[in-house]
Amino acid sequence: MKVNKTDGVTSVFRATIIVILYVGQKLQENLTMICYFSAWALQVEHLHSRGKTKLVGEFHWINILGVTFQTSWFLNESNNQKRLDIMRKVNRSFAIRKPNEIMRLILFFFVGGFVGLIIGLSLPTLSITKLNLPDSLLHLSCIQVKYTDSKEDTSSQDQSLNNPSKIWVPTNPRGAERLPHGIVNAESDLYLRRLWGIPSEDLTFKPKYLVTFTVGYEQKKNIDAAVKKFSENFTILLFHYDGRTTEWDEFEWSKRAIHVSVHKQTKWWYAKRFLHPDIVAPYDYIFMWDEDLGVEHFNAEEYLKLVRKHDLEISQPALEPTKATKGVCWNMTMRRNDSEVHKEAQEKPGKCKYPLLPPCAAFVEIMAPVFSRHAWRCVWHMIQNEFVHGWGLDFAFRKCVEPAHKKIGVVDAQWIVHQGIPSLGNQGEAQTGKTPWRAVKERCGMEWRMFQGRLTNAEKGYYKSKGIDFSNLIVHN
C-alpha cells in the first residue's frame, strides 16, 4: 500500500466514507442514509480542499461519489424503479423514521466517523483500489485515475512513481526532469569548435578566464592594446554596439575572438543575455571592461595572482587619476602607491555613514569589474532585465559575497587609466531639447533610483516575511 502525505482533514473524510459503506454493506439496511451522509462528507471535503485536492488512486471527488452510490444493494439491475423511488425519497427519509431508528442511525454514523478518523490519521492518504473491500460493495471498474494537482511536474512525478518505466529525476534542472541524469548537460562554454573530426579532440587547450569588451570600431586602437595584455589563457569576447564586426579582422587576435553585435546596447544588456552563469561556468574569472581604458601598466596574469593572494571575489584594477578625467569619482578606487591591494578607504565627510559599506569599503566601480565564477553567478541574477546602464549595481555587489569588506578590493599594483571617452552618449537620441548625451545620462540616473528602490523593497519584503524589523538592520546604504 502506498502512503503519501496530504491534508489530514481530507483524509479523515475519505476514510469515514469507506468505513460507513463497508459497515452499511454488512448491515444491509439504511443504506440510503449512508449514501446521503457519504455524499455530504464528500461535498464538505471538496469545499475544504478546493484548489489543492489530490485524491488517492488518483480520482476526483465526483468519481468517489459515483462509487459511493454503486453498492450491490443500491444498484441492483433488477430494482431500477425501486432505486429511483429511493432517490426521490432520500431527502425526506428522516421524517418517516421512528425515533429509535433515527437514534440508531445517528449512533451508526458517529461510530463510522470515529473509526474513519482513526484510519484517516493513521494513513493520511489511502488508495481505495488497494483496500480488500468486497466486489459487491464497489464496482472498481468505474474508478477512473485522475490527477487534479494543478502543477504538471508533480503529476509527472507521481506518474513516474506509479510507472517505473517513466523517467523522473527531480534533481535535474527545471524542465529536464524527464531525462536520465547522465544525458543532462546543464552548463556550456564559449570555446570555439571545429566542424569535423572527433569532438573530444577539438580542444587542445581550454582558456581558464574570460574577458569581455563592449566596443565601437572607433576605439579599435584602445581595444587592440588591451587585448594584448591578456594571454592565451583568456577567451576574448567583443560586444559590438555599432554593428561593425568584420572590420576587426585586421587584427590577428580577432579571428579567434567571439563577436556579438547588437546596435546601441550596453555591456549590462549583453551580460544579462549572453553571460548566463551556466554559459561562463568553465571560467575561473570574468572581466567585464569598458572600451576607454588605458592599460600600459596592467598585466592580466599578474593581476590574477594578486587577486588570489588577497582572496578577492570581486575586484578591479586601481585607477590612476588624470587631468582628462579630473581625478576619480571615489577614493576607494584610486590607486595607492604603498600597497598591493586595498579594501577600505576614507571619503569626504557625509559620504560614508558606515565605514564597512560602499563607497568606503566593499565597493568597486562598474567600468572594469572582475568577478570570480562564484560571485558572478549571484551578480548575474541581480542584474535587472530592462536596466541597461548598470548604475547602482556597484553599490550592491556586496550582496553577493561574505564578508564583503574582505572579499571585495582594488588592486593597486596593477592599475589602469580611465580615459573618459563619452562614446556611449553618442549612441543616444535627442529628447525634446536635450542632447543625446544628456538623455543617456538621465536614463542612467533613473535606473539607479529604480534599482535602489527595488532592492530596498525586496529586502523589506524578505525580512517582513521572517518577522524581522527591517528598520533595525543595516541592509541598504
Secondary structure, 3 states (H helix, E strand, C coil): CCCCCCCHHHHHHHHHHHHHHHHHHHHCCCHHHHHHHHHHHHHHHHHHCCCCCCCCCCCCHHHHHHHHCCCCCCCCHHHHHHHHHHHHHHHHHHHHCCHHHHHHHHHHHHHHHHHHHHHHHHCCCCCHHHCCCCCCCCCHHHCCCCCCCCCHHHHHHHHHHHCCCCCCCCCCCCCCCCCCHHHCCCCCCCCCCCCCCCHHHCCCCCCCEEEEEEECHHHHHHHHHHHCCCCCCEEEEEEECCCCCHHHHHCHHHHHCEEEECCCCCHHHHHHHHCCCCCCCCCCEEEEECCCEECCCCCHHHHHHHHHHCCCCEEEEEECCCCCCCCCCCHHHECCCCCCEECECCCCCCCCCCCCCCCCECCCCCCCCEEEHHHHHHHHHHCCCCCCCCCCHHHHHHHHCCCHHHHEEEEEEEEEEECCCCCCHHHCCCECCECHHHHHHHHHHHHHHHHHHHHHHHHHHHHHHCCCCHHHCCCCC
